[in-house]
């Protein structure tokens, strides 16, 4: 599973790169099959969403032997030729960005959520899939909108991973309080299953979803899914953050669900939900989870995957960074702040 970059560390980079666009490099090698290699050159690429940039922009930095470069990138918007839709100020195109080989051609495809998209006769929200290729993002794509009238905020989050362990990828999409999933491979507008919402605690509004092998190394049980958002009381006031793990694999969706807390026990997740990312941090073969605190403590927590459970709550550890000084940060402290969320 690709390591997802925390939004607080990528927003500035995306804005710096969005001032100009370059032609996407053409791959010179066969498709690599990597879930985030859009041009098939064998190097992983990085996609960054800036949903408030004039309706939304996704900046893709192309990888190389030396890593990603600020000089090799392309900006993708709904005004990009052959990309479905049209850019509007309320769309929030890029609110969620992920990737995967959706159409099975060996190239990673760009998957972008736009929960503010206005759709005639339907609730707001869409998910756009832009095809990768030797010349990525030039071959069109598809757009999906809310399956039913009750799917507000469709596209708040999305993931493309093997839901049931059969070896084939499934698109999953979350709305404000719903979870939808699609059959193997390329999804269709009328092919959504759901809505799944029974596993959500009362008052939860979702902000996103990530997928990872938290409880298996080989993926034989499918991916586990982590949903995150906020929980509100009956008066509509926010009570806490919400981070919940849904086990993948054969069987009923939502039959195994765990709410992660801030103290290592089942229960409320405090505010550890403003940013959620996944990847194998400690190199043990299991994906791990990183969550950030949006209540002002500037803290980040890591949760270790194990064979016994989706996420090892007992090993959760808190990591903090110093509060900013009154003066502007120096170049060195800025760099340190960007690295610190991944410290353990």
C-alpha positions as CSV (number, residue, x, y, z in Angstrom):
1,X,0.0,0.0,0.0
2,X,1.4,3.4,-1.0
3,X,2.4,5.7,1.9
4,X,-0.1,8.5,2.0
5,X,1.3,11.9,2.6
6,X,-0.4,14.0,5.4
7,X,-2.2,17.0,4.0
8,X,-0.5,19.4,6.4
9,X,2.8,18.5,4.8
10,X,1.7,18.7,1.2
11,X,-0.5,21.8,0.8
12,X,2.4,24.2,0.6
13,X,4.2,22.1,-1.9
14,X,1.2,21.8,-4.1
15,X,0.6,25.5,-4.1
16,X,4.2,26.2,-5.0
17,X,3.9,23.8,-7.9
18,X,0.6,24.9,-9.1
19,X,1.9,28.2,-10.5
20,X,2.7,26.6,-13.8
21,X,2.1,23.3,-15.6
22,X,4.5,21.1,-17.6
23,X,3.8,18.3,-20.0
24,X,3.7,14.9,-18.4
25,X,6.8,12.8,-19.1
26,X,6.2,9.8,-21.5
27,X,7.1,6.4,-20.2
28,X,9.9,4.6,-22.0
29,X,9.3,1.2,-20.3
30,X,6.5,-1.2,-20.1
31,X,3.8,-0.6,-17.5
32,X,5.2,-1.4,-14.0
33,X,1.9,-2.4,-12.4
34,X,2.6,-0.1,-9.4
35,X,-0.5,1.3,-7.8
36,X,0.9,4.9,-8.1
37,X,3.0,4.8,-11.3
38,X,0.8,6.8,-13.7
39,X,3.2,6.7,-16.7
40,X,4.5,3.2,-16.3
41,X,8.2,4.1,-16.1
42,X,8.8,1.9,-13.0
43,X,8.9,4.8,-10.5
44,X,6.2,5.8,-8.0
45,X,4.6,9.1,-8.5
46,X,3.1,11.6,-6.0
47,X,-0.4,13.1,-6.4
48,X,-1.4,16.2,-4.2
49,X,-4.9,17.7,-4.1
50,X,-5.6,21.4,-3.6
51,X,-9.4,21.4,-3.5
52,X,-9.7,25.2,-2.8
53,X,-7.6,26.2,-5.8
54,X,-10.2,27.7,-8.2
55,X,-12.5,24.7,-8.0
56,X,-9.7,22.2,-7.3
57,X,-6.5,21.0,-8.8
58,X,-4.5,17.8,-8.5
59,X,-0.7,18.2,-9.0
60,X,1.1,15.0,-10.0
61,X,4.9,14.9,-9.4
62,X,6.6,12.2,-11.5
63,X,9.1,9.9,-9.8
64,X,12.6,9.0,-11.0
65,X,15.7,7.3,-9.7
66,X,16.4,10.5,-7.7
67,X,12.9,10.7,-6.3
68,X,10.1,13.1,-7.3
69,X,11.0,16.5,-8.8
70,X,9.4,19.9,-8.7
71,X,10.4,20.3,-12.4
72,X,8.6,17.2,-13.6
73,X,4.9,17.5,-12.9
74,X,1.5,18.1,-14.4
75,X,-1.6,19.8,-13.0
76,X,-5.0,18.1,-13.6
77,X,-8.3,19.9,-13.3
78,X,-11.8,19.4,-14.6
79,X,-10.9,21.9,-17.3
80,X,-8.0,19.6,-18.5
81,X,-8.8,18.3,-22.0
82,X,-10.6,14.9,-21.9
83,X,-11.1,15.0,-18.1
84,X,-14.8,14.7,-17.3
85,X,-16.7,17.6,-15.9
86,X,-16.1,21.4,-15.7
87,X,-14.3,23.2,-13.0
88,X,-16.5,25.3,-10.7
89,X,-15.6,27.1,-7.5
90,X,-17.7,24.9,-5.2
91,X,-16.5,21.5,-6.6
92,X,-13.6,20.9,-4.2
93,X,-11.9,18.7,-6.9
94,X,-9.0,17.1,-5.1
95,X,-10.6,16.9,-1.6
96,X,-9.5,13.2,-1.8
97,X,-6.8,11.8,-4.1
98,X,-5.8,8.2,-4.5
99,X,-4.8,5.8,-7.2
100,X,-4.9,2.3,-8.6
101,X,-5.0,0.3,-11.8
102,X,-8.8,0.6,-12.3
103,X,-9.1,-0.5,-15.9
104,X,-6.5,-3.2,-15.7
105,X,-4.0,-1.9,-18.3
106,X,-1.0,-1.9,-16.0
107,X,-0.9,1.8,-15.5
108,X,-2.1,3.5,-12.3
109,X,-5.1,5.7,-12.7
110,X,-5.8,8.9,-10.8
111,X,-8.9,8.8,-8.6
112,X,-10.2,12.2,-7.4
113,X,-13.0,13.1,-5.1
114,X,-15.1,16.3,-5.6
115,X,-17.7,16.3,-2.8
116,X,-18.9,19.8,-3.7
117,X,-19.7,18.9,-7.4
118,X,-23.1,20.2,-8.4
119,X,-25.1,17.4,-10.1
120,X,-28.6,18.1,-11.5
121,X,-31.3,16.2,-9.7
122,X,-28.8,14.6,-7.2
123,X,-26.9,15.5,-4.1
124,X,-23.6,17.1,-4.5
125,X,-20.5,15.1,-5.1
126,X,-18.6,13.1,-7.7
127,X,-15.6,10.8,-8.1
128,X,-13.5,11.2,-11.3
129,X,-11.1,8.5,-12.5
130,X,-8.5,9.8,-15.0
131,X,-6.7,7.1,-17.0
132,X,-2.9,6.7,-16.7
133,X,-0.8,5.6,-19.6
134,X,2.4,6.2,-21.5
135,X,1.1,9.8,-21.8
136,X,-0.9,9.9,-18.6
137,X,-4.1,11.9,-18.2
138,X,-4.6,12.4,-22.0
139,X,-6.9,9.4,-22.7
140,X,-10.0,10.6,-20.8
141,X,-11.7,8.9,-17.9
142,X,-15.0,8.4,-16.2
143,X,-17.0,10.3,-13.6
144,X,-19.3,8.7,-11.0
145,X,-22.0,10.6,-9.1
146,X,-24.1,9.9,-6.0
147,X,-26.0,6.5,-6.4
148,X,-29.0,7.7,-4.5
149,X,-30.7,10.8,-3.2
150,X,-29.4,10.2,0.3
151,X,-25.7,10.1,-0.6
152,X,-24.7,13.7,0.4
153,X,-21.0,14.6,0.0
154,X,-20.3,11.7,-2.3
155,X,-16.5,11.7,-2.9
156,X,-15.4,12.9,0.5
157,X,-13.1,9.9,0.4
158,X,-12.2,7.0,-1.9
159,X,-9.9,4.0,-2.1
160,X,-9.2,1.4,-4.7
161,X,-8.1,-1.9,-3.0
162,X,-9.1,-5.6,-2.9
163,X,-12.1,-5.5,-0.6
164,X,-12.8,-9.3,-0.3
165,X,-9.4,-10.9,-0.9
166,X,-10.2,-12.3,-4.4
167,X,-7.2,-10.6,-6.0
168,X,-9.2,-7.9,-7.8
169,X,-9.5,-4.2,-6.8
170,X,-12.7,-2.6,-5.8
171,X,-13.5,1.1,-5.7
172,X,-14.9,2.3,-2.4
173,X,-16.4,5.8,-1.9
174,X,-17.6,7.6,1.3
175,X,-20.1,10.4,1.6
176,X,-21.0,12.4,4.6
177,X,-22.5,9.4,6.4
178,X,-22.4,6.6,3.8
179,X,-20.1,4.0,2.4
180,X,-20.4,2.6,-1.1
181,X,-18.5,-0.1,-2.9
182,X,-18.3,-1.4,-6.5
183,X,-17.8,-4.7,-8.2
184,X,-14.3,-5.8,-9.3
185,X,-12.5,-3.6,-11.8
186,X,-13.8,-0.5,-13.6
187,X,-16.9,0.8,-11.9
188,X,-20.1,1.9,-13.6
189,X,-22.7,4.5,-12.5
190,X,-25.3,1.9,-11.7
191,X,-22.9,-0.6,-10.2
192,X,-22.7,0.7,-6.6
193,X,-23.5,-1.5,-3.6
194,X,-24.8,0.1,-0.5
195,X,-25.3,2.4,1.2
196,X,-23.5,0.8,4.1
197,X,-24.0,2.9,7.3
198,X,-25.1,0.5,10.0
199,X,-21.6,0.2,11.4
200,X,-21.2,3.9,12.0
201,X,-21.9,5.3,15.5
202,X,-24.7,7.8,15.8
203,X,-23.7,11.3,14.7
204,X,-20.6,10.5,12.7
205,X,-19.9,12.5,9.6
206,X,-17.1,11.0,7.5
207,X,-14.1,12.9,6.0
208,X,-12.3,10.1,4.3
209,X,-11.1,6.5,3.9
210,X,-7.8,4.8,3.6
211,X,-7.0,1.1,2.9
212,X,-4.2,-1.1,4.2
213,X,-3.0,-4.6,5.1
214,X,-3.2,-4.0,8.8
215,X,-3.9,-7.6,9.8
216,X,-2.2,-9.7,7.0
217,X,1.0,-9.4,5.0
218,X,-0.1,-11.2,1.9
219,X,-3.6,-9.6,1.5
220,X,-5.3,-13.0,1.6
221,X,-8.1,-11.5,3.7
222,X,-8.4,-8.4,1.6
223,X,-7.6,-4.9,2.7
224,X,-8.9,-3.4,5.9
225,X,-10.4,0.0,5.7
226,X,-10.0,3.0,8.0
227,X,-12.8,5.6,8.1
228,X,-12.2,8.9,9.7
229,X,-14.3,12.0,10.4
230,X,-16.1,13.7,13.3
231,X,-18.9,12.7,15.7
232,X,-21.6,15.3,16.6
233,X,-24.1,15.4,19.4
234,X,-27.9,15.8,19.0
235,X,-27.5,19.6,18.9
236,X,-25.0,19.4,16.0
237,X,-22.0,20.3,18.0
238,X,-18.8,18.3,17.4
239,X,-18.0,16.0,20.3
240,X,-14.8,14.2,19.1
241,X,-13.0,12.8,16.1
242,X,-13.9,9.4,14.7
243,X,-11.4,6.7,13.5
244,X,-12.9,3.3,12.8
245,X,-11.4,0.1,11.2
246,X,-13.6,-2.1,9.0
247,X,-12.2,-5.6,8.3
248,X,-11.9,-6.7,4.7
249,X,-12.3,-10.2,3.4
250,X,-15.2,-12.6,2.5
251,X,-18.4,-12.1,4.4
252,X,-20.8,-9.3,5.3
253,X,-19.4,-5.8,5.0
254,X,-19.2,-4.2,8.4
255,X,-19.4,-7.5,10.3
256,X,-16.2,-6.6,12.1
257,X,-15.8,-3.0,13.1
258,X,-13.5,-1.3,15.7
259,X,-13.5,2.3,16.9
260,X,-10.0,3.4,17.8
261,X,-9.5,5.7,20.8
262,X,-6.8,8.1,21.9
263,X,-5.7,6.0,24.9
264,X,-5.4,2.5,23.4
265,X,-8.9,1.3,24.2
266,X,-12.1,1.0,22.3
267,X,-14.2,4.2,22.4
268,X,-14.0,7.8,21.4
269,X,-11.1,8.8,19.2
270,X,-10.8,12.3,20.6
271,X,-9.5,14.5,17.8
272,X,-7.1,12.0,16.1
273,X,-8.9,12.4,12.7
274,X,-7.9,15.5,10.9
275,X,-5.3,13.6,8.8
276,X,-5.0,9.9,8.4
277,X,-2.4,8.0,6.4
278,X,-1.1,4.5,6.0
279,X,2.0,2.6,5.1
280,X,4.5,0.1,6.5
281,X,6.5,2.4,8.7
282,X,8.5,-0.2,10.7
283,X,9.1,-2.6,7.9
284,X,7.5,-5.7,9.5
285,X,5.2,-6.4,6.5
286,X,2.0,-5.0,8.0
287,X,0.7,-1.6,7.1
288,X,0.6,0.9,10.0
289,X,-1.7,3.8,10.6
290,X,-0.8,7.4,11.3
291,X,-3.4,9.9,12.7
292,X,-3.2,13.6,13.5
293,X,-4.8,15.6,16.3
294,X,-6.8,18.6,15.1
295,X,-7.6,19.9,18.6
296,X,-4.4,22.1,18.7
297,X,-1.9,19.8,20.4
298,X,0.1,19.4,17.1
299,X,0.5,15.7,17.9
300,X,0.6,12.7,15.6
301,X,0.0,9.1,16.6
302,X,1.1,5.9,15.0
303,X,-0.8,2.6,15.3
304,X,1.0,-0.6,14.4
305,X,-0.6,-3.4,12.3
306,X,-0.3,-7.0,13.7
307,X,-1.6,-10.4,12.8
308,X,-4.0,-10.5,15.7
309,X,-6.1,-7.4,15.0
310,X,-6.6,-4.7,12.3
311,X,-4.5,-2.2,14.3
312,X,-2.5,-2.8,17.5
313,X,-4.1,-0.2,19.7
314,X,-1.9,-1.1,22.7
315,X,1.2,0.0,20.9
316,X,-0.2,3.5,19.9
317,X,2.4,6.2,20.6
318,X,2.1,9.9,20.6
319,X,4.5,12.1,18.8
320,X,4.5,15.9,19.1
321,X,6.3,18.8,17.6
322,X,7.0,22.1,19.3
323,X,4.5,25.0,19.0
324,X,5.7,27.6,16.5
325,X,7.6,30.6,17.9
326,X,6.2,34.1,17.5
327,X,8.7,34.9,14.8
328,X,8.6,33.4,11.3
329,X,10.2,29.9,11.2
330,X,13.6,29.5,9.6
331,X,14.3,27.3,6.6
332,X,15.7,24.5,8.8
333,X,12.8,24.5,11.3
334,X,10.3,24.4,8.4
335,X,12.0,21.3,7.0
336,X,12.1,19.7,10.5
337,X,8.4,20.3,10.9
338,X,7.6,18.6,7.7
339,X,9.5,15.5,8.7
340,X,8.3,15.2,12.3
341,X,4.9,13.7,11.7
342,X,6.5,10.4,10.6
343,X,8.8,10.2,13.6
344,X,8.1,7.4,16.1
